[in-house]
Amino acid sequence: MTDVMPPPLAMPAFSHAPRPYQGPSREEVLALRKRYVNPALFTLYRDPIMIVEGKMQYLFDETGRRYLDLFAGIVTVSCGHCHPKVLQRVQAQAAALQHATTIYLHPNLPLLAQKLASKMPAGLDVTYFVNSGSEANDLAVTMARLFTGNTDVIALRNAYHGGSPSAVGLTSHHTWKHPLPGQAGIHHALSPDPATSPLSGTAEEIASKSAADIRQLIRYSTPGRIAAFIAEPIQGVGGVTRGAPNYFRDAYSIVREYGGLCIADEVQTGFGRTGEHYWGFQNYGVVPDIVTMAKGIGNGAPLAAVTTRKEVAEALTSRIHFNTFGGNPVSMAAGLAVLEVIDEDGLQENARQVGARLLQGLRRLQKHHPLVGEVRGMGLMLGVELVTDRKTRVPAGPQTLEVLEAAREMGVLLGKGGLDGNVLRIKPPMCITLEDADFAVDVLDRALARADR
């Protein structure tokens, strides 16, 4: 890489002017947070930034400075911050009826369920709405246990499925794993990701061997039958990792052989984010029995869902199950608007095109920066693994933090993940433009150069 870099690209023009901020100062907010907020709620940067406004793919701090959001609140925002159509629908519904539980009829709930069914493979057409991805995964496992009569559940190593007492048992990413009681019957199989797997062979061979590990777990660690297998099509918190395409075909076949249901956790991959398909599982040619989703479905509203076949859903009627806020009309209005915007604005195709541009640019940086060990992902769900040595793949944790800080100084907000916290996570709103992608790559080029020193 040359010592002299060309002048930096300017952030793409944007017509929105943020409103003057008139609230408490950043210092006052930070002091209040330290005094009154649980310290488990952490901030990302050494010198925390305060975000007070958002518009589409951009965020603004209290000074009016604009940032390109490449993390989108951990993929919560799919259509863009304060998308006008989503905002208008939510405001109109809140003005008409803010809350009504599902013991009463309201059109928004079945309309959104119908819309989701139209996006699913045939047969996956019954939905239960909840408030978060953790709740969705809890409910999916509950339904699988009721339907199969079995208890044991298999998840993947390095997975993340939520923070509730039940969902955290499915989570095996060590940063999130808590020593909670009541996690009997949860088992973690080998991840098929070839970069982190202890197995040898081609990516396809590692995938086959990893699927075979599920059979071994069932035979030696369970009563010989399981309730469910749950997995993310691409691990998000785990560092944007995945196996070869044959993994899910093999894994699903084995799970069904032993009486289990297959759950696809689409909380981060769903709604067109991977570009080629609307759902992450479609990239592998499989059809799950249950699909869980959250984050992007509400574009920031507290909304999640579990979609399954009718006979699986009916198993839940053997128990009284009620969710006070799940299916509330405001969140349903947000979900309906989001699904319309994804189609009307062509966001899945945009994810494919802009994601390809980002991937191409990131792989170009990989050639010039030894710090970049691997670039991976699909569409607008991308990861950049940073290492101190490409042969040994020693994680470059401190350098990852330096890249995050440098990018933030230049106006780009990134995330990080992976077992060792050395993977840059890039998951912007799906309305991001090609010009934004070029600007982001230019900023990362400079941030990597600074961390390389």
ROTORTI-90122 format. One line per 10 residues: number of its first residue (from 1); for each residue x, y, z of C-alpha. Coordinates in nm, 4 decimals, padded with zeros to 6 digits. Layout:
REM residues N
NUM = X Y Z | ...
***
This chain:
REM residues 453
1 = 00.0000 00.0000 00.0000 | 00.1347 00.3470 -00.0861 | 00.2268 00.5897 00.1902 | 00.0303 00.8733 00.0333 | -00.3445 00.8250 00.0036 | -00.5650 01.0256 -00.2304 | -00.7939 01.2891 -00.0772 | -01.0900 01.1375 00.1077 | -01.4267 01.1043 -00.0592 | -01.6916 01.3445 00.0612
11 = -01.9944 01.2024 00.2375 | -02.2749 01.1803 -00.0201 | -02.5058 01.4822 -00.0362 | -02.8264 01.4562 00.1635 | -03.1062 01.7124 00.1669 | -03.2332 01.6581 00.5209 | -03.1404 01.9250 00.7772 | -03.1664 01.8082 01.1395 | -03.3682 02.0133 01.3835 | -03.1695 02.2201 01.6362
21 = -03.1249 02.0116 01.9478 | -03.2532 02.1773 02.2664 | -03.2407 01.8953 02.5209 | -02.9926 01.8097 02.7981 | -02.6262 01.8292 02.7022 | -02.4283 01.5194 02.6145 | -02.2373 01.5544 02.9427 | -02.5617 01.5772 03.1416 | -02.7043 01.2703 02.9652 | -02.3859 01.0740 03.0290
31 = -02.3904 01.1711 03.3981 | -02.7591 01.0740 03.4321 | -02.6945 00.7438 03.2642 | -02.4013 00.6620 03.4915 | -02.6035 00.7553 03.7995 | -02.9418 00.5987 03.7264 | -02.9086 00.3387 03.4495 | -02.7993 -00.0212 03.5024 | -02.4269 -00.0415 03.4158 | -02.4884 -00.3562 03.2110
41 = -02.6056 -00.1185 02.9362 | -02.2771 -00.0361 02.7667 | -02.1787 00.2166 02.5017 | -01.9772 00.1313 02.1919 | -01.7176 00.4065 02.1703 | -01.4500 00.5252 02.4134 | -01.6047 00.8704 02.4015 | -01.9755 00.7888 02.3693 | -02.1675 00.9677 02.0969 | -02.5219 01.0946 02.1500
51 = -02.7675 01.0321 01.8664 | -03.0763 01.2549 01.8687 | -03.2168 01.2249 01.5156 | -03.2232 00.9837 01.2233 | -03.3273 00.9998 00.8597 | -03.3063 00.7025 00.6255 | -02.9464 00.5674 00.6277 | -02.8096 00.8567 00.8359 | -02.7955 00.9511 01.2044 | -02.7309 01.2917 01.3617
61 = -02.5734 01.3827 01.6941 | -02.6697 01.6761 01.9144 | -02.4360 01.9089 01.7223 | -02.6057 01.8243 01.3916 | -02.3171 01.6140 01.2649 | -02.4245 01.3424 01.0206 | -02.3093 00.9787 01.0343 | -02.3574 00.6975 00.7836 | -02.5167 00.4149 00.9841 | -02.3631 00.0837 00.8791
71 = -02.4970 -00.0957 01.1845 | -02.8587 00.0257 01.1878 | -02.9142 -00.0472 01.5542 | -02.8032 -00.4100 01.5070 | -03.0208 -00.4532 01.2010 | -03.3320 -00.3175 01.3716 | -03.3820 -00.0603 01.0948 | -03.4504 -00.2142 00.7554 | -03.6234 00.0601 00.5542 | -03.4285 00.3538 00.6963
81 = -03.4562 00.5720 01.0045 | -03.7890 00.7543 01.0212 | -03.8967 00.6333 00.6783 | -04.1848 00.8669 00.5872 | -04.4360 00.5920 00.5038 | -04.3628 00.3866 00.8155 | -04.3683 00.6992 01.0300 | -04.6992 00.8168 00.8848 | -04.8657 00.4781 00.9367 | -04.7489 00.4534 01.2985
91 = -04.8570 00.8098 01.3787 | -05.1986 00.7598 01.2209 | -05.2599 00.4356 01.4092 | -05.1407 00.5804 01.7409 | -05.3846 00.8680 01.6939 | -05.6742 00.6291 01.6266 | -05.6080 00.3441 01.8717 | -05.2810 00.2991 02.0558 | -05.3512 -00.0334 02.2224 | -05.5928 -00.3230 02.2058
101 = -05.5100 -00.6777 02.3092 | -05.5692 -00.9748 02.0829 | -05.8850 -01.0759 02.2733 | -06.0531 -00.8150 02.0522 | -06.0573 -00.8014 01.6746 | -05.8512 -00.5432 01.4868 | -05.7763 -00.5612 01.1130 | -05.4030 -00.4908 01.1347 | -05.3114 -00.8214 01.2979 | -05.4603 -01.0658 01.0446
111 = -05.3602 -00.8390 00.7562 | -04.9945 -00.8537 00.8599 | -05.0175 -01.2298 00.9186 | -05.1637 -01.2681 00.5684 | -04.8849 -01.0547 00.4193 | -04.6182 -01.2629 00.5929 | -04.7771 -01.5838 00.4633 | -04.7507 -01.4461 00.1092 | -04.3741 -01.4160 00.1547 | -04.3249 -01.7695 00.2900
121 = -04.3003 -02.1091 00.1199 | -04.6349 -02.2848 00.0874 | -04.7600 -02.4225 00.4181 | -04.5841 -02.1712 00.6426 | -04.8885 -01.9514 00.6844 | -04.9856 -01.9179 01.0533 | -04.8244 -01.6445 01.2656 | -04.8114 -01.5459 01.6323 | -04.6842 -01.1910 01.7001 | -04.4672 -01.1014 02.0004
131 = -04.2383 -00.8120 02.0936 | -03.8777 -00.9283 02.0523 | -03.6541 -01.1889 01.8961 | -03.5950 -01.3480 02.2352 | -03.9692 -01.3938 02.2827 | -04.0047 -01.5304 01.9307 | -03.7378 -01.7943 01.9869 | -03.8833 -01.8831 02.3280 | -04.2230 -01.9342 02.1695 | -04.0853 -02.1349 01.8761
141 = -03.9163 -02.3788 02.1138 | -04.2318 -02.4013 02.3270 | -04.4404 -02.4889 02.0211 | -04.1839 -02.7456 01.9050 | -04.1871 -02.9155 02.2460 | -04.5665 -02.9220 02.2597 | -04.5981 -03.0522 01.9031 | -04.3326 -03.3240 01.9230 | -04.3734 -03.4241 02.2865 | -03.9945 -03.4066 02.3145
151 = -03.7864 -03.1708 02.5256 | -03.4277 -03.1542 02.3983 | -03.3206 -02.8737 02.1653 | -03.0029 -02.8408 01.9601 | -02.8499 -02.5046 01.8702 | -02.5105 -02.4185 01.7220 | -02.1900 -02.3144 01.8900 | -02.1257 -01.9399 01.8708 | -02.4968 -01.8776 01.8129 | -02.7005 -01.5879 01.9463
161 = -03.0747 -01.6347 01.9944 | -03.1642 -01.3755 02.2572 | -03.1237 -01.2637 02.6155 | -03.4297 -01.3972 02.7968 | -03.3733 -01.6809 03.0465 | -03.4801 -01.9416 02.7899 | -03.3266 -01.7878 02.4771 | -02.9938 -01.7278 02.6474 | -02.9733 -02.1034 02.7020 | -02.9816 -02.1462 02.3248
171 = -02.7121 -01.8812 02.2911 | -02.3610 -02.0205 02.3097 | -02.1600 -01.7084 02.2231 | -01.9534 -01.6800 02.5421 | -01.9960 -01.3032 02.5772 | -02.3713 -01.3490 02.6173 | -02.3810 -01.6826 02.8008 | -02.5034 -01.6466 03.1564 | -02.5040 -01.9159 03.4289 | -02.8819 -01.9356 03.4518
181 = -03.0652 -02.2356 03.5950 | -03.3194 -02.4385 03.4059 | -03.1197 -02.4925 03.0853 | -03.1354 -02.8724 03.0872 | -03.2043 -03.0239 02.7507 | -03.0134 -02.7629 02.5499 | -02.7204 -02.8905 02.3422 | -02.4800 -02.7109 02.1092 | -02.3530 -02.8711 01.7902 | -02.0411 -02.7826 01.5943
191 = -02.0698 -02.4712 01.3795 | -02.0236 -02.5469 01.0084 | -01.8173 -02.2306 00.9527 | -01.4902 -02.3546 00.7949 | -01.2884 -02.0623 00.9303 | -01.3492 -02.1507 01.2951 | -01.4211 -02.5231 01.2766 | -01.1841 -02.7741 01.4404 | -01.2654 -03.0114 01.1542 | -01.0579 -03.0505 00.8402
201 = -01.1506 -03.0781 00.4746 | -01.3269 -02.8657 00.2171 | -01.6086 -02.6344 00.3206 | -01.8579 -02.8947 00.1978 | -01.6858 -03.1744 00.3888 | -01.6778 -02.9662 00.7066 | -02.0481 -02.8938 00.6587 | -02.1282 -03.2649 00.6260 | -01.9187 -03.3544 00.9299 | -02.0794 -03.0731 01.1313
211 = -02.4255 -03.2000 01.0412 | -02.3186 -03.5495 01.1469 | -02.2320 -03.4005 01.4880 | -02.6039 -03.3367 01.5354 | -02.6678 -03.7084 01.4983 | -02.3978 -03.7815 01.7560 | -02.5487 -03.5347 02.0010 | -02.8912 -03.6925 01.9611 | -02.7577 -04.0445 02.0059 | -02.5352 -03.9781 02.3073
221 = -02.6754 -03.6665 02.4812 | -03.0522 -03.6935 02.4423 | -03.3146 -03.9659 02.4881 | -03.2766 -04.0358 02.1169 | -03.5402 -03.7857 02.0045 | -03.5423 -03.4066 01.9997 | -03.7962 -03.1261 01.9905 | -03.6083 -02.8862 01.7660 | -03.2939 -02.7683 01.5943 | -03.2550 -02.3892 01.5823
231 = -02.9987 -02.2013 01.3762 | -02.9362 -01.8667 01.2090 | -02.8835 -01.8955 00.8319 | -02.5869 -01.6636 00.8891 | -02.4615 -01.6096 01.2425 | -02.4775 -01.2367 01.3156 | -02.3330 -01.1758 01.6613 | -02.1108 -01.4762 01.5927 | -01.9222 -01.2781 01.3295 | -02.1202 -01.3202 01.0035
241 = -02.0263 -01.6871 00.9726 | -02.1985 -01.9713 00.7877 | -02.1349 -02.3118 00.6423 | -02.1399 -02.4480 00.2900 | -02.4859 -02.4759 00.1259 | -02.5135 -02.8502 00.1940 | -02.5062 -02.7981 00.5720 | -02.8710 -02.7108 00.6267 | -02.9925 -02.9782 00.3871 | -02.8008 -03.2428 00.5816
251 = -02.8829 -03.0960 00.9235 | -03.2565 -03.0652 00.8577 | -03.2721 -03.4218 00.7281 | -03.1051 -03.5602 01.0409 | -03.3209 -03.3554 01.2775 | -03.6418 -03.4729 01.1122 | -03.5191 -03.8313 01.1208 | -03.5182 -03.8049 01.5016 | -03.8585 -03.6406 01.5316 | -03.7480 -03.2800 01.5635
261 = -03.8664 -02.9586 01.4019 | -03.6310 -02.7183 01.2228 | -03.6379 -02.3535 01.3334 | -03.4829 -02.0811 01.1183 | -03.3872 -01.7744 01.3232 | -03.4349 -01.4985 01.0639 | -03.4051 -01.2109 01.3109 | -03.1033 -01.0700 01.1275 | -03.1143 -01.2340 00.7832 | -03.4804 -01.1899 00.6944
271 = -03.6734 -00.9451 00.4778 | -03.4390 -00.9356 00.1810 | -03.1204 -00.8439 00.3638 | -02.9127 -01.1178 00.1975 | -03.0123 -00.9834 -00.1445 | -03.0730 -01.2949 -00.3484 | -03.3698 -01.4109 -00.1424 | -03.6303 -01.2716 00.0945 | -03.5346 -01.5201 00.3683 | -03.1894 -01.6390 00.4648
281 = -03.2862 -02.0063 00.4641 | -03.3768 -01.9806 00.0947 | -03.0072 -01.9429 00.0122 | -02.9627 -02.3097 00.1076 | -03.2642 -02.4651 -00.0623 | -03.4365 -02.5747 00.2590 | -03.7764 -02.5092 00.4146 | -03.7926 -02.4904 00.7950 | -04.0898 -02.5907 01.0079 | -04.0846 -02.2659 01.2065
291 = -03.9484 -01.9215 01.1184 | -03.8733 -01.6584 01.3827 | -03.8218 -01.2935 01.2980 | -03.7774 -00.9566 01.4697 | -03.5789 -00.6325 01.4308 | -03.6229 -00.5542 01.0604 | -03.9911 -00.6488 01.0584 | -04.0792 -00.3395 01.2621 | -03.8059 -00.0968 01.1465 | -03.7452 -00.0094 01.5111
301 = -04.0918 -00.0841 01.6513 | -04.1097 -00.3581 01.9204 | -04.2309 -00.6318 01.6896 | -04.1397 -00.9956 01.6331 | -04.3174 -01.2990 01.4949 | -04.3246 -01.6774 01.4762 | -04.4593 -01.8299 01.1550 | -04.5230 -02.2014 01.1175 | -04.7572 -02.4650 00.9766 | -05.1124 -02.4826 01.1047
311 = -05.0719 -02.8212 01.2727 | -04.7671 -02.6981 01.4655 | -04.9437 -02.3787 01.5654 | -05.2436 -02.5744 01.6918 | -05.0230 -02.7448 01.9517 | -05.0144 -02.4154 02.1389 | -05.3906 -02.4325 02.1964 | -05.3294 -02.7058 02.4546 | -05.2100 -02.4267 02.6843 | -05.3446 -02.0791 02.7532
321 = -05.0900 -01.8483 02.5941 | -05.1332 -01.4736 02.5944 | -04.9107 -01.1770 02.5091 | -05.0368 -00.8385 02.6299 | -04.8571 -00.6280 02.3710 | -04.7929 -00.8825 02.0951 | -05.0093 -00.7942 01.7958 | -05.0902 -00.4424 01.9181 | -05.2300 -00.2227 01.6385 | -04.9421 00.0281 01.6339
331 = -04.6734 -00.2370 01.5889 | -04.8926 -00.4133 01.3314 | -04.9248 -00.0863 01.1383 | -04.5470 -00.0537 01.1419 | -04.5019 -00.4098 01.0182 | -04.7502 -00.3667 00.7346 | -04.5795 -00.0451 00.6243 | -04.2351 -00.2068 00.6399 | -04.3326 -00.4988 00.4162 | -04.4902 -00.2578 00.1673
341 = -04.1827 -00.0330 00.1632 | -03.9473 -00.3278 00.1084 | -04.1452 -00.4134 -00.2064 | -04.2248 -00.0622 -00.3290 | -03.8716 00.0744 -00.2802 | -03.7052 -00.2391 -00.4198 | -03.4985 -00.2820 -00.1050 | -03.4166 -00.6500 -00.1582 | -03.2695 -00.5736 -00.4998 | -03.0928 -00.2717 -00.3525
351 = -02.9420 -00.4986 -00.0868 | -02.8157 -00.7259 -00.3635 | -02.6655 -00.4463 -00.5743 | -02.5197 -00.2274 -00.2998 | -02.4067 -00.5342 -00.1070 | -02.2146 -00.6546 -00.4120 | -02.0509 -00.3126 -00.4436 | -01.9535 -00.3156 -00.0756 | -01.8235 -00.6720 -00.0964 | -01.6131 -00.5862 -00.4000
361 = -01.4683 -00.2818 -00.2260 | -01.3962 -00.4683 00.0961 | -01.2183 -00.7465 -00.0904 | -01.0107 -00.4839 -00.2655 | -00.9091 -00.3538 00.0782 | -00.8215 -00.7097 00.1806 | -00.5530 -00.7149 -00.0884 | -00.3906 -00.3997 00.0485 | -00.4301 -00.4412 00.4246 | -00.2704 -00.7461 00.5930
371 = -00.4956 -00.6768 00.8903 | -00.7966 -00.8041 00.6924 | -00.8076 -01.1810 00.7294 | -01.1407 -01.2522 00.5629 | -01.4332 -01.0698 00.4066 | -01.7593 -01.2623 00.4148 | -02.1362 -01.2402 00.4012 | -02.4191 -01.1815 00.1565 | -02.6132 -00.8752 00.0469 | -02.6124 -00.6171 00.3246
381 = -02.5059 -00.8609 00.5958 | -02.1277 -00.8467 00.5749 | -01.8333 -00.9138 00.8054 | -01.4668 -00.8173 00.7940 | -01.2464 -01.0322 01.0168 | -00.9303 -00.8589 01.1399 | -00.6250 -01.0678 01.2299 | -00.2635 -01.0032 01.3216 | -00.1498 -01.2945 01.1028 | -00.3471 -01.4447 00.8165
391 = -00.1870 -01.7868 00.8505 | -00.2471 -01.8308 01.2223 | -00.5646 -01.6153 01.2222 | -00.4720 -01.4569 01.5553 | -00.7579 -01.2159 01.6348 | -00.6742 -00.8468 01.6118 | -00.9020 -00.7305 01.8927 | -00.7314 -00.3998 01.9827 | -00.6934 -00.3092 01.6149 | -01.0654 -00.3741 01.5609
401 = -01.1460 -00.1168 01.8268 | -00.9079 00.1278 01.6598 | -01.0830 00.0821 01.3254 | -01.4219 00.1421 01.4881 | -01.2970 00.4624 01.6503 | -01.1258 00.5893 01.3354 | -01.4316 00.5191 01.1189 | -01.6530 00.6999 01.3681 | -01.4245 01.0042 01.3546 | -01.4686 01.0059 00.9759
411 = -01.8459 00.9736 00.9942 | -01.9158 00.5995 00.9614 | -02.0715 00.3879 01.2377 | -01.9839 00.0158 01.2406 | -02.0484 -00.2769 01.4712 | -01.8253 -00.5569 01.5912 | -01.8802 -00.9214 01.6738 | -01.7303 -01.2672 01.6563 | -01.6126 -01.4929 01.9334 | -01.3066 -01.2706 01.9873
421 = -01.4670 -00.9377 01.9018 | -01.2476 -00.8972 01.5919 | -01.5109 -00.8898 01.3164 | -01.6453 -00.5634 01.1769 | -02.0202 -00.6103 01.1326 | -02.1722 -00.4185 00.8425 | -02.5531 -00.4206 00.8359 | -02.6851 -00.0851 00.7174 | -03.0434 00.0138 00.6449 | -03.1360 -00.1439 00.3136
431 = -03.1933 00.1996 00.1584 | -02.8177 00.2661 00.1504 | -02.6894 00.3869 -00.1898 | -02.3965 00.2955 -00.4130 | -02.2419 00.6340 -00.3296 | -02.2723 00.5510 00.0407 | -02.0961 00.2195 -00.0240 | -01.8046 00.3915 -00.1990 | -01.7755 00.6449 00.0834 | -01.7804 00.3670 00.3453
441 = -01.5063 00.1690 00.1694 | -01.2917 00.4829 00.1435 | -01.3348 00.5501 00.5167 | -01.2507 00.1892 00.6017 | -00.9409 00.2088 00.3840 | -00.8171 00.5009 00.5905 | -00.9239 00.3490 00.9225 | -00.7414 00.0233 00.8425 | -00.4312 00.2187 00.7407 | -00.4339 00.3920 01.0767
451 = -00.4759 00.0639 01.2664 | -00.2043 -00.1030 01.0548 | 00.0643 00.1281 01.1903
***
